[in-house]
Amino acid sequence: MSRLTDLIAKAKAKDPQFGADLEREFRALSSRLSFGLNFERHRPEAVELPQRTVRRGDKVRVLPPRGSTAKGDARLWLVKAIHKAKKTADLDLLDATEAEPQTVAMDDLIVIAEFRDTIYPGLVSTGKVTRGGDKPWHTVINGENYHVLKALTWTHRGKVDAIYIDPPYNTGAKDWKYNNDYVEGDDLYRHSKWLAMMERRLLVAKELLNPADSVLIVTIDEKEYLRLGSLLEQTCPEARIQMVSSIVNPNGTGRPDALNRTDEYLYFVRFGTARITPQPNTNGKAKVARWDTFRRHNPVNIRSSRPNQFYPIYVNEKTRRIESVGEPITPETDRHSVPDILGCVAVFPIREDGTEMLWSTLARVARKRAEDGFLRVGKKEPDSPQVYPIMGVYSGTIKDVHEGRARVVKRREDGSADIEYSESMLVLPTTNWSYPSHNARAHGTDLVPKIVGRRFPFPKSLYAVEDALRFFVAQNLDATILDFFSGSGTTAHAVMRLNKQDGGNRQCISVTNNEVSADEQKALREQGLRPGDPEWEKLGICDYITKPRVQAAITGKTPDGEPIRGDYKFTDEFPMADGFEENAEFFTLTYETPIAVSYQTAFARIAPLLWLRAGSVGGRIEKVPAAGWEVVDSYGLLVELDKATDFLKATRKAKALRIAYIVTDDERRFQALARRLPEGVEAIRLYESYLTNFAFANGEDA
Ligand SMILES: C[S@@+](CC[C@H](N)C(=O)[O-])C[C@H]1O[C@@H](n2cnc3c(N)ncnc32)[C@H](O)[C@@H]1O
């Protein structure tokens, strides 16, 4: 039942005449459809929180007995009292009076958060993978996306450059849940529920996008594309919206008595000055090709890890030209014993701290690249001990030169090449996409099991997501990208590929819940399991697919520890087993109380939010600092104001500091301290800033 009809029924029960009048007015109004999209906002959504222990004052549902597959009691109850010894709780029915209070075993209760409730979010880290040195971290968050979006309003308001989402398509085949129930084809309110679900999330997501320059990309198919188009126009009237039709299944999906469907759609919703970067005729990159250090960045690529990639590159000391590339030396050979070449210095891949690392390619490949002008000696950076930094272009760029998508526009004195994608080779995309690389079966459905050894229903083609994003983030090497229906984690994977192609530092926030499929849910219930049981949770999408996929993509190894078989294709081809030099951390959303936040007992779970707000880069302050303050790479935290002098001194020394969090209730002292911070460092008062953000960001359904 919709929210309005629900309320009318209640009104009728209390006062029949008043109810009938109300109903007549409602009917008159609903027959006068205004232009635009008309739908009912429905009962506010609610989410079950199986991990939360039940406390007095919580809203709960009573679960059906273990082993039962029945729908169970959908009503919400309020916990009035808890009897610890008996392990029971006294419940009153919420929002109604017709039911008797009841006493129920605590085990049979599940805590509920309604979307109209104010929530105070936290995050618990559940693992990480580090291969990207000091690059910013990608994050994967397990949680109800509406609440994670709310959490991000504190960490990322106006800071997201691109959102890519692939929401449930509302096929009627139990592909999504509204209020914990699968929405089926015969549900009269199916479209209206879907619109209500999408609208709530889009409105919060919009607060995260940079209004001056950002894009929202939404994929959809024929079931909801018309309604979604209208919804986007209504929620984003200031944006420029275009729709692309994209062939993702060239063989077509048969529908009874209907045309064979080969395509689906992408809406591109552009805010502010967001521009589409023209691309080479085939998939490609930015206009001027980038150079990067030829030494491997990743800390694991030390000399001993591969025998053939440690060799001297001889540089002429006067001209700074690369004269020749020597042979690899065995791990036991002292690098200082290599033969001398007159007037040259032998350069090895040595990190700033003196660690012997690897060059990016074998000596034979480096020799050819040096001859072709794809290697050069870069400038000496003032603070770097590297006198002759060896620089190279990416293999994808070299391929583009060979295949005519890019050209050498100039040769420098040292013979090295300046490469550009000329304007005539760059084109704006059309609104009809037909690329073999976007085939969802070949490069999504069949790719995911190769990486994680598990199947996922309807992932996107990795290359399709990569291409869609490239048009908007090609020029922004530090872009923040969000996917809050991330499923198998294709978007994060695509962002890592983009970074590899141009040396970018983009970061992706992936959000998805830990649902199991409808069939799995039935089977698990029959086995007597419930959400929250470890055997159930480990099969949830986030824990079973999203996190392992992102981890496997980075390490190049499947969850079983085997190298991933096969190569990446299209724009940038290389073995999947190489992985990516990236960092990712995995989190689960928690629900805190404002008291625990202000008294800092929830600090461990607020800590990741402080780090996220400061850019998810560098170290994190995990505990309330015993010294009263602490400064890490991108932020500092002052909890004892009488330690302010030491704190301020440390903030001046930190080179990349963005935020100073100051814990105080005294606004004047806070302001006085804020003025003494180094320029460009933002001061944030805790926990006032956090608490007010969520107190005012209350759900729209109240
Ligand atoms: C169509 S899939 C996305 C697939 C993804 N693009 C890929 O390539 O793998 C949508 C995902 O959103 C998740 N989801 C649906 N409703 C959600 C919600 N309310 N909160 C969090 N995640 C949700 C589902 O678990 C599902 O995995």
The ligand as a Tripos MOL2 file, in Angstrom:
@<TRIPOS>MOLECULE
LIG
   27    29     1     0     0
SMALL
NO_CHARGES

@<TRIPOS>ATOM
      1 C1         23.0600   -4.0000  -11.0530 C.3       1 LIG1
      2 S1         24.1540   -4.2570   -9.7700 S.3       1 LIG1
      3 C2         25.5610   -3.3180  -10.2320 C.3       1 LIG1
      4 C3         26.5400   -4.1120  -11.0270 C.3       1 LIG1
      5 C4         27.8530   -3.3990  -11.2620 C.3       1 LIG1
      6 N1         27.7290   -2.2730  -12.1400 N.3       1 LIG1
      7 C5         28.8720   -4.3480  -11.8330 C.2       1 LIG1
      8 O1         29.4110   -4.1150  -12.9150 O.co2     1 LIG1
      9 O2         29.1250   -5.3630  -11.1800 O.co2     1 LIG1
     10 C6         23.4520   -3.3200   -8.4790 C.3       1 LIG1
     11 C7         24.0720   -3.5940   -7.1290 C.3       1 LIG1
     12 O3         23.5800   -2.6560   -6.2130 O.3       1 LIG1
     13 C8         23.4350   -3.2600   -4.9390 C.3       1 LIG1
     14 N2         22.3520   -2.5710   -4.2390 N.ar      1 LIG1
     15 C9         21.0340   -2.5680   -4.5470 C.ar      1 LIG1
     16 N3         20.3440   -1.8100   -3.6470 N.ar      1 LIG1
     17 C10        21.2610   -1.3410   -2.7690 C.ar      1 LIG1
     18 C11        21.1640   -0.5290   -1.6140 C.ar      1 LIG1
     19 N4         20.0080   -0.0380   -1.2080 N.pl3     1 LIG1
     20 N5         22.2980   -0.2520   -0.9330 N.ar      1 LIG1
     21 C12        23.4890   -0.7530   -1.3500 C.ar      1 LIG1
     22 N6         23.6350   -1.5170   -2.4430 N.ar      1 LIG1
     23 C13        22.5280   -1.8120   -3.1470 C.ar      1 LIG1
     24 C14        23.0980   -4.6950   -5.1950 C.3       1 LIG1
     25 O4         23.6320   -5.4860   -4.1870 O.3       1 LIG1
     26 C15        23.7670   -4.9530   -6.5540 C.3       1 LIG1
     27 O5         24.9420   -5.6390   -6.3730 O.3       1 LIG1
@<TRIPOS>BOND
     1     1     2 1
     2     2     3 1
     3     2    10 1
     4     3     4 1
     5     4     5 1
     6     5     6 1
     7     5     7 1
     8     7     8 2
     9     7     9 1
    10    10    11 1
    11    11    12 1
    12    11    26 1
    13    12    13 1
    14    13    14 1
    15    13    24 1
    16    14    15 ar
    17    14    23 ar
    18    15    16 ar
    19    16    17 ar
    20    17    18 ar
    21    17    23 ar
    22    18    19 1
    23    18    20 ar
    24    20    21 ar
    25    21    22 ar
    26    22    23 ar
    27    24    25 1
    28    24    26 1
    29    26    27 1
@<TRIPOS>SUBSTRUCTURE
     1 LIG1         1 GROUP 0 **** ****
